[in-house]
Amino acid sequence: MTEEKWEQIKEMTNKNFEVIESSISDVSESHGGGYKDTLIFEGPLGKIKLEYIVKPLVVGKETQFSKRAGQETKVDYVLSETEKVKTFLAFKWEPATEYWVEMESSSFE
């Protein structure tokens, strides 16, 4: 999904539904950095949460280890400086379990 399409979805949601929460948060450096844009609204299916996550592309990983017993293994990820991975996720609130349940992409078609 592109930035423009995400902005269109946000605009349409703000215009047509009651928005409960809207936030932008940083993704921790241990997860590669980037940001997460979250929108929670009350729609015809109930409470819906949309997330748009932008993170650097992982282009490789370096494993550091020792052959000695009891030593740990460390994995360092090599991130792209220019390329980004953009992920769109949708969740529906289930009041019975009080958890967000990810919606399948087939329900958007």
QUIVENGI-V61440 format. One record per residue. RES is the residue in one letter. SS is DSSP state (2 for helix, 1 for strand, 0 for the rest). BURIAL is + if it has 16 or more other C-alpha atoms within 10 Angstrom, else -. Layout:
RES_SS_BURIAL, RES_SS_BURIAL
This chain:
M_0_-, T_0_-, E_2_-, E_2_-, K_2_-, W_2_+, E_2_-, Q_2_-, I_2_-, K_2_+, E_2_-, M_2_-, T_2_+, N_2_-, K_2_-, N_2_-, F_0_-, E_1_-, V_1_+, I_1_-, E_1_-, S_1_-, S_1_-, I_1_-, S_1_-, D_1_-, V_0_-, S_0_-, E_2_-, S_2_-, H_2_-, G_0_+, G_0_-, G_0_+, Y_1_+, K_1_+, D_1_+, T_1_+, L_1_+, I_1_+, F_1_+, E_1_+, G_1_-, P_0_-, L_0_-, G_1_-, K_1_+, I_1_+, K_1_+, L_1_+, E_1_+, Y_1_+, I_1_+, V_1_+, K_1_+, P_1_+, L_1_+, V_1_-, V_1_-, G_1_-, K_1_-, E_1_-, T_1_-, Q_1_-, F_0_-, S_0_-, K_0_-, R_0_-, A_0_-, G_0_-, Q_0_-, E_0_-, T_0_-, K_1_-, V_1_-, D_1_-, Y_1_+, V_1_-, L_1_+, S_1_-, E_1_-, T_1_-, E_1_-, K_1_-, V_1_-, K_1_+, T_1_-, F_1_-, L_1_-, A_1_+, F_1_+, K_1_+, W_1_+, E_1_-, P_0_-, A_0_-, T_0_-, E_0_-, Y_1_-, W_1_-, V_1_-, E_1_-, M_0_-, E_0_-, S_2_-, S_2_-, S_2_-, F_2_-, E_0_-
